[in-house]
């Protein structure tokens, strides 16, 4: 069974999806980490974003291992490195590359094949897994999302005002919505769920009930 959790940055997708997977005994797939890994590798390799072919080649060349808590790229633990704000500023160059998206979507499907999986991203229910049995679209107000992201960065030792995060976030939201492939929008059959004013634990409990109701009807 596939459970997809999509939504904009700061809606709580990663924390909720990871915790929900643990509660259900499912595997967890952080697709955002996959795009961030490509972006980080491009930065480290000093690849020009104008060289689309080179960017695409990075995907086929990289050895990516995603476990419950770490991201290992070509033998190196990049779990924290890929969360650097500089990676966030350039990730659209990866996400907007149709050929990169196609390769990563195929990789996501191979990873999830035959498994019970909670997968999170921006196009999981609409593009990567259109036949998923349970699709959820998490939302939150822009201000709430910006505060969460600023707090997350502060916890990692990076101080950025939530107002600055909000400006970058709004720009990214607009790019994500306008992306011709894998644009940020809920699948037609997704359940939209607002996380404003809720803790991760509260959201997980609500979604766990929802998913279990789907499991009971899943052949």
VEXDREN-2710 file (C-alpha; in Angstrom, 1 decimal):
% VEXDREN-2710
k/r/px/py/pz
1/UNK/0.0/0.0/0.0
2/UNK/1.3/3.5/-0.9
3/UNK/0.4/6.5/1.2
4/UNK/1.4/9.8/-0.5
5/UNK/1.8/13.0/1.4
6/UNK/2.3/16.1/-0.7
7/UNK/2.3/19.8/0.1
8/UNK/4.4/23.0/0.2
9/UNK/7.6/23.5/2.2
10/UNK/7.0/23.9/5.9
11/UNK/3.6/22.2/6.0
12/UNK/5.2/19.4/8.1
13/UNK/5.4/16.7/5.4
14/UNK/8.7/15.2/6.3
15/UNK/8.2/15.1/10.1
16/UNK/4.6/13.8/9.7
17/UNK/5.4/11.3/7.0
18/UNK/8.4/9.8/8.9
19/UNK/6.4/9.5/12.1
20/UNK/3.3/8.2/10.3
21/UNK/5.4/5.5/8.6
22/UNK/6.8/4.4/12.0
23/UNK/3.4/4.3/13.6
24/UNK/2.0/2.1/10.7
25/UNK/5.1/0.0/10.4
26/UNK/5.6/1.2/6.8
27/UNK/8.8/2.2/5.0
28/UNK/9.4/6.0/4.5
29/UNK/10.6/7.8/1.4
30/UNK/11.8/11.4/1.6
31/UNK/11.7/12.5/-2.1
32/UNK/12.7/16.0/-1.2
33/UNK/16.1/14.6/0.0
34/UNK/16.5/13.1/-3.4
35/UNK/16.2/16.4/-5.2
36/UNK/18.3/18.1/-2.6
37/UNK/21.0/15.5/-3.1
38/UNK/21.2/16.2/-6.8
39/UNK/21.4/20.0/-6.1
40/UNK/24.1/19.5/-3.5
41/UNK/26.1/17.3/-5.8
42/UNK/25.8/19.9/-8.6
43/UNK/27.1/22.6/-6.3
44/UNK/29.9/20.5/-5.0
45/UNK/30.9/19.5/-8.6
46/UNK/30.5/23.2/-9.7
47/UNK/28.2/22.2/-12.5
48/UNK/26.8/25.1/-14.5
49/UNK/23.0/25.1/-14.3
50/UNK/23.0/26.0/-18.0
51/UNK/24.5/22.7/-18.7
52/UNK/21.3/20.6/-18.5
53/UNK/22.9/17.5/-19.8
54/UNK/25.5/17.5/-17.1
55/UNK/22.9/18.0/-14.4
56/UNK/20.9/15.1/-15.7
57/UNK/24.1/12.9/-15.8
58/UNK/24.6/13.4/-12.1
59/UNK/21.4/11.4/-11.4
60/UNK/22.6/8.3/-13.2
61/UNK/26.1/8.6/-11.7
62/UNK/25.1/9.1/-8.0
63/UNK/24.9/6.3/-5.5
64/UNK/22.1/7.3/-3.2
65/UNK/21.0/5.4/-0.1
66/UNK/18.1/6.7/2.0
67/UNK/17.5/5.0/5.3
68/UNK/15.2/6.1/8.2
69/UNK/17.5/8.8/9.4
70/UNK/20.3/9.4/7.0
71/UNK/21.1/10.3/3.4
72/UNK/24.2/8.7/2.1
73/UNK/25.4/10.1/-1.2
74/UNK/28.4/8.4/-2.9
75/UNK/29.4/7.0/0.5
76/UNK/29.2/10.3/2.3
77/UNK/26.6/11.2/4.9
78/UNK/25.0/14.4/3.5
79/UNK/21.9/14.4/5.8
80/UNK/22.7/17.9/7.2
81/UNK/24.6/19.3/4.1
82/UNK/21.6/19.0/1.8
83/UNK/19.5/21.0/4.2
84/UNK/21.8/24.0/3.9
85/UNK/19.9/27.2/2.8
86/UNK/22.2/27.5/-0.2
87/UNK/20.9/24.2/-1.5
88/UNK/17.3/25.4/-1.0
89/UNK/18.1/28.5/-3.1
90/UNK/19.2/26.5/-6.2
91/UNK/17.0/23.4/-5.9
92/UNK/14.6/24.8/-8.5
93/UNK/17.3/24.2/-11.1
94/UNK/17.0/20.5/-10.4
95/UNK/13.2/20.4/-9.8
96/UNK/12.5/22.3/-13.0
97/UNK/14.6/19.9/-15.1
98/UNK/12.1/17.5/-16.7
99/UNK/14.6/14.8/-17.4
100/UNK/15.9/14.9/-13.8
101/UNK/12.3/14.6/-12.6
102/UNK/11.6/11.7/-14.9
103/UNK/14.6/9.8/-13.6
104/UNK/13.9/10.5/-10.0
105/UNK/10.2/9.5/-10.3
106/UNK/11.3/6.1/-11.9
107/UNK/13.8/5.7/-9.0
108/UNK/11.0/6.4/-6.5
109/UNK/8.7/3.8/-8.1
110/UNK/11.5/1.2/-8.0
111/UNK/12.2/1.9/-4.3
112/UNK/8.5/1.6/-3.4
113/UNK/7.7/-1.4/-5.6
114/UNK/6.1/-4.2/-3.5
115/UNK/6.3/-2.3/-0.2
116/UNK/4.1/-0.6/2.2
117/UNK/5.4/2.9/1.9
118/UNK/4.7/6.5/3.1
119/UNK/6.2/8.8/0.6
120/UNK/6.3/12.6/0.8
121/UNK/7.0/15.4/-1.7
122/UNK/5.2/17.7/-4.0
123/UNK/4.0/15.4/-6.8
124/UNK/3.7/12.0/-5.2
125/UNK/0.0/11.6/-5.5
126/UNK/-0.4/13.4/-8.8
127/UNK/2.6/12.2/-10.8
128/UNK/4.8/9.5/-9.1
129/UNK/2.1/7.3/-7.6
130/UNK/-1.3/8.3/-9.3
131/UNK/-2.7/4.9/-8.2
132/UNK/-1.8/5.2/-4.6
133/UNK/-4.5/3.9/-2.2
134/UNK/-4.3/7.0/0.1
135/UNK/-3.3/10.5/-0.9
136/UNK/-2.9/13.4/1.5
137/UNK/-2.2/17.0/0.8
138/UNK/-0.9/18.9/3.8
139/UNK/-1.3/22.6/4.0
140/UNK/-0.5/25.4/6.5
141/UNK/-0.5/29.2/6.3
142/UNK/2.6/30.8/4.7
143/UNK/3.5/32.6/8.0
144/UNK/3.2/29.3/10.0
145/UNK/5.3/27.5/7.5
146/UNK/8.0/30.2/7.5
147/UNK/8.2/30.2/11.3
148/UNK/8.6/26.4/11.3
149/UNK/11.4/26.5/8.7
150/UNK/13.2/29.3/10.6
151/UNK/13.0/27.3/13.8
152/UNK/14.3/24.2/12.0
153/UNK/17.3/26.1/10.6
154/UNK/18.0/27.6/14.0
155/UNK/18.1/24.1/15.5
156/UNK/20.7/23.2/12.9
157/UNK/22.8/26.3/13.8
158/UNK/21.7/28.6/11.0
159/UNK/20.0/31.8/12.0
160/UNK/17.6/33.3/9.5
161/UNK/14.6/35.5/10.3
162/UNK/11.2/34.0/9.5
163/UNK/10.4/37.1/7.4
164/UNK/13.4/36.3/5.1
165/UNK/12.3/32.7/5.0
166/UNK/8.8/33.8/4.0
167/UNK/10.1/35.8/1.0
168/UNK/12.1/32.8/-0.2
169/UNK/9.3/30.5/0.5
170/UNK/6.7/32.6/-1.5
171/UNK/9.1/32.6/-4.5
172/UNK/9.5/28.9/-4.3
173/UNK/5.8/28.3/-3.9
174/UNK/5.1/30.3/-7.1
175/UNK/7.8/28.4/-9.0
176/UNK/6.4/25.1/-7.7
177/UNK/2.8/26.0/-8.7
178/UNK/3.9/27.1/-12.2
179/UNK/6.1/24.1/-12.9
180/UNK/4.8/22.4/-16.1
181/UNK/5.9/18.9/-14.9
182/UNK/5.2/17.9/-11.3
183/UNK/3.7/21.2/-10.3
184/UNK/2.5/21.8/-6.7
185/UNK/-1.1/20.9/-6.7
186/UNK/-3.2/18.3/-4.9
187/UNK/-4.2/15.2/-6.8
188/UNK/-7.9/15.2/-7.6
189/UNK/-8.6/12.4/-5.1
190/UNK/-6.3/13.7/-2.4
191/UNK/-7.6/14.6/1.1
192/UNK/-6.5/18.2/2.0
193/UNK/-5.4/18.6/5.7
194/UNK/-4.4/21.8/7.4
195/UNK/-1.7/21.6/10.1
196/UNK/-2.1/25.1/11.4
197/UNK/-2.0/25.1/15.2
198/UNK/-1.3/21.4/15.4
199/UNK/1.6/19.5/16.7
200/UNK/3.3/16.7/14.7
201/UNK/1.8/14.2/17.1
202/UNK/-1.7/15.6/16.6
203/UNK/-1.4/15.5/12.9
204/UNK/0.0/12.0/12.9
205/UNK/-2.9/10.7/15.1
206/UNK/-5.4/12.1/12.7
207/UNK/-3.8/10.8/9.6
208/UNK/-3.2/7.4/11.2
209/UNK/-6.9/7.0/11.7
210/UNK/-7.5/8.0/8.1
211/UNK/-4.9/5.6/6.7
212/UNK/-6.1/2.7/8.8
213/UNK/-9.6/3.2/7.5
214/UNK/-8.2/2.8/4.0
215/UNK/-6.2/-0.2/5.0
216/UNK/-9.3/-1.9/6.2
217/UNK/-10.8/-1.5/2.8
218/UNK/-7.6/-2.4/0.9
219/UNK/-7.8/-5.9/-0.6
END
